[in-house]
Amino acid sequence: MSAIENRAAANIAVVGRIYEAFGRGDIDFILGQIADECAWESWLDNHGQKAGLPPMQPRHGRAGVAEFFAYVATMEIQDLQVLDMLASDRQVVVEVQISIAMPDGGSVTDEELHLYSLDDEGRITRMRHYVDTAKQIKAYGLG
């Protein structure tokens, strides 16, 4: 294997362990994988952020990521399936299917892509959810 292929495989392993930790509720493990300056949901222009979708708000560093997971804890995740992971030496894309009941009674079933960027130490430096923002906005009663 080339160095790039080795790095891609290592990145998939890191992100895979994050989903395993999420499944067992081990948020402390996840936070340990986050780089100090992580940009979580940092977008140039995002319709979901403009509409005020709570999980799509920009957050920074471990404290911001902890805030994201504190919000997620208010939801009921009825189903989360990782369908596939694709990686390069710098990024991992995770294809998921998810069904969520929101705290206010709304719900959504969606297919999402989660994009992670990793540094040379295998820490998450950026994360973005690619979702059907129109569906999410409707589910949250924001539009």
C-alpha positions as a Markdown table, in Angstrom:
| # | Residue | x | y | z |
|---|---|---|---|---|
| 1 | Met | 0.0 | 0.0 | 0.0 |
| 2 | Ser | 1.1 | 3.6 | -0.7 |
| 3 | Ala | 1.4 | 6.2 | 2.1 |
| 4 | Ile | -1.8 | 7.8 | 0.9 |
| 5 | Glu | -3.7 | 4.5 | 1.0 |
| 6 | Asn | -2.3 | 3.8 | 4.5 |
| 7 | Arg | -3.4 | 7.2 | 5.7 |
| 8 | Ala | -6.8 | 6.8 | 4.1 |
| 9 | Ala | -7.3 | 3.4 | 5.9 |
| 10 | Ala | -6.1 | 5.0 | 9.2 |
| 11 | Asn | -8.6 | 7.8 | 8.7 |
| 12 | Ile | -11.5 | 5.4 | 8.1 |
| 13 | Ala | -10.5 | 3.5 | 11.3 |
| 14 | Val | -10.6 | 6.8 | 13.3 |
| 15 | Val | -14.0 | 7.8 | 12.0 |
| 16 | Gly | -15.3 | 4.3 | 12.3 |
| 17 | Arg | -14.4 | 4.3 | 16.0 |
| 18 | Ile | -16.2 | 7.6 | 16.4 |
| 19 | Tyr | -19.5 | 6.0 | 15.1 |
| 20 | Glu | -18.9 | 3.0 | 17.4 |
| 21 | Ala | -18.4 | 5.3 | 20.4 |
| 22 | Phe | -21.6 | 7.2 | 19.4 |
| 23 | Gly | -23.5 | 4.0 | 19.3 |
| 24 | Arg | -22.5 | 3.2 | 22.9 |
| 25 | Gly | -23.0 | 6.8 | 24.1 |
| 26 | Asp | -19.3 | 7.4 | 24.7 |
| 27 | Ile | -19.1 | 11.1 | 23.9 |
| 28 | Asp | -15.9 | 11.6 | 25.9 |
| 29 | Phe | -14.1 | 9.2 | 23.5 |
| 30 | Ile | -15.4 | 11.3 | 20.5 |
| 31 | Leu | -14.3 | 14.5 | 22.1 |
| 32 | Gly | -10.8 | 13.0 | 22.5 |
| 33 | Gln | -10.7 | 12.6 | 18.7 |
| 34 | Ile | -11.4 | 16.3 | 18.1 |
| 35 | Ala | -8.6 | 18.8 | 17.3 |
| 36 | Asp | -8.3 | 21.9 | 19.5 |
| 37 | Glu | -9.3 | 24.2 | 16.6 |
| 38 | Cys | -12.0 | 21.9 | 15.0 |
| 39 | Ala | -14.5 | 23.7 | 12.8 |
| 40 | Trp | -17.8 | 21.9 | 13.2 |
| 41 | Glu | -20.4 | 22.9 | 10.6 |
| 42 | Ser | -18.3 | 25.8 | 9.3 |
| 43 | Trp | -19.8 | 26.8 | 6.0 |
| 44 | Leu | -19.4 | 29.7 | 3.7 |
| 45 | Asp | -23.2 | 29.8 | 2.9 |
| 46 | Asn | -25.6 | 27.2 | 4.3 |
| 47 | His | -29.4 | 27.3 | 3.9 |
| 48 | Gly | -29.9 | 25.2 | 7.1 |
| 49 | Gln | -27.8 | 27.5 | 9.2 |
| 50 | Lys | -29.6 | 30.6 | 7.8 |
| 51 | Ala | -32.9 | 28.9 | 8.8 |
| 52 | Gly | -31.7 | 28.3 | 12.3 |
| 53 | Leu | -31.4 | 24.5 | 12.3 |
| 54 | Pro | -30.0 | 23.8 | 15.8 |
| 55 | Pro | -27.7 | 20.9 | 14.9 |
| 56 | Met | -26.3 | 22.8 | 11.8 |
| 57 | Gln | -25.1 | 25.8 | 13.8 |
| 58 | Pro | -21.3 | 26.5 | 13.6 |
| 59 | Arg | -19.3 | 25.3 | 16.5 |
| 60 | His | -15.6 | 25.4 | 17.3 |
| 61 | Gly | -13.2 | 23.2 | 19.3 |
| 62 | Arg | -14.0 | 20.5 | 21.7 |
| 63 | Ala | -16.3 | 22.7 | 23.7 |
| 64 | Gly | -18.4 | 23.4 | 20.6 |
| 65 | Val | -18.5 | 19.8 | 19.6 |
| 66 | Ala | -19.6 | 18.9 | 23.2 |
| 67 | Glu | -22.4 | 21.5 | 22.7 |
| 68 | Phe | -23.4 | 19.8 | 19.5 |
| 69 | Phe | -23.6 | 16.4 | 21.2 |
| 70 | Ala | -25.5 | 17.9 | 24.2 |
| 71 | Tyr | -28.1 | 19.0 | 21.7 |
| 72 | Val | -28.2 | 15.6 | 19.9 |
| 73 | Ala | -28.9 | 14.0 | 23.3 |
| 74 | Thr | -32.2 | 15.9 | 23.4 |
| 75 | Met | -33.3 | 14.0 | 20.2 |
| 76 | Glu | -34.4 | 10.4 | 20.0 |
| 77 | Ile | -32.3 | 8.7 | 17.3 |
| 78 | Gln | -34.6 | 5.9 | 16.2 |
| 79 | Asp | -32.3 | 4.5 | 13.6 |
| 80 | Leu | -28.8 | 5.3 | 12.4 |
| 81 | Gln | -27.1 | 3.1 | 9.8 |
| 82 | Val | -23.6 | 3.7 | 8.4 |
| 83 | Leu | -23.9 | 2.6 | 4.7 |
| 84 | Asp | -20.4 | 3.3 | 3.5 |
| 85 | Met | -17.2 | 5.2 | 4.2 |
| 86 | Leu | -14.9 | 6.7 | 1.5 |
| 87 | Ala | -11.5 | 8.2 | 2.4 |
| 88 | Ser | -8.5 | 10.0 | 1.1 |
| 89 | Asp | -5.3 | 10.9 | 3.0 |
| 90 | Arg | -7.1 | 14.0 | 4.4 |
| 91 | Gln | -10.9 | 13.3 | 4.5 |
| 92 | Val | -13.5 | 10.7 | 5.2 |
| 93 | Val | -17.0 | 10.8 | 3.8 |
| 94 | Val | -19.6 | 8.7 | 5.7 |
| 95 | Glu | -23.0 | 7.8 | 4.0 |
| 96 | Val | -25.7 | 7.3 | 6.6 |
| 97 | Gln | -29.5 | 6.7 | 6.9 |
| 98 | Ile | -31.0 | 8.3 | 10.0 |
| 99 | Ser | -34.4 | 8.6 | 11.6 |
| 100 | Ile | -34.8 | 11.2 | 14.3 |
| 101 | Ala | -37.6 | 12.4 | 16.6 |
| 102 | Met | -36.9 | 16.0 | 17.6 |
| 103 | Pro | -37.5 | 17.4 | 21.1 |
| 104 | Asp | -40.5 | 19.5 | 19.9 |
| 105 | Gly | -42.3 | 16.5 | 18.3 |
| 106 | Gly | -41.1 | 16.9 | 14.7 |
| 107 | Ser | -39.4 | 14.0 | 13.0 |
| 108 | Val | -37.3 | 13.3 | 10.0 |
| 109 | Thr | -35.9 | 10.3 | 8.1 |
| 110 | Asp | -33.0 | 11.3 | 5.8 |
| 111 | Glu | -30.0 | 10.2 | 4.0 |
| 112 | Glu | -26.9 | 12.2 | 4.8 |
| 113 | Leu | -23.2 | 12.5 | 4.1 |
| 114 | His | -20.9 | 13.4 | 6.9 |
| 115 | Leu | -17.6 | 14.9 | 5.8 |
| 116 | Tyr | -14.6 | 14.7 | 8.2 |
| 117 | Ser | -11.2 | 16.4 | 7.7 |
| 118 | Leu | -8.3 | 15.0 | 9.7 |
| 119 | Asp | -4.9 | 16.3 | 10.6 |
| 120 | Asp | -1.6 | 14.4 | 10.5 |
| 121 | Glu | -2.3 | 13.0 | 14.0 |
| 122 | Gly | -5.7 | 11.6 | 13.0 |
| 123 | Arg | -7.7 | 14.3 | 14.9 |
| 124 | Ile | -10.9 | 15.7 | 13.4 |
| 125 | Thr | -10.3 | 19.3 | 12.2 |
| 126 | Arg | -13.6 | 19.9 | 10.5 |
| 127 | Met | -17.0 | 18.2 | 10.2 |
| 128 | Arg | -20.0 | 19.0 | 8.0 |
| 129 | His | -23.4 | 17.3 | 7.6 |
| 130 | Tyr | -24.7 | 17.3 | 4.1 |
| 131 | Val | -28.5 | 16.9 | 4.5 |
| 132 | Asp | -31.8 | 17.7 | 2.8 |
| 133 | Thr | -32.0 | 21.1 | 4.4 |
| 134 | Ala | -35.6 | 21.7 | 3.1 |
| 135 | Lys | -36.7 | 18.5 | 4.8 |
| 136 | Gln | -34.9 | 19.3 | 8.0 |
| 137 | Ile | -36.3 | 22.9 | 8.1 |
| 138 | Lys | -39.8 | 21.5 | 7.7 |
| 139 | Ala | -39.3 | 18.9 | 10.4 |
| 140 | Tyr | -38.1 | 21.6 | 12.8 |
| 141 | Gly | -41.0 | 23.8 | 12.0 |
| 142 | Leu | -38.8 | 26.6 | 10.7 |
| 143 | Gly | -40.3 | 27.1 | 7.3 |
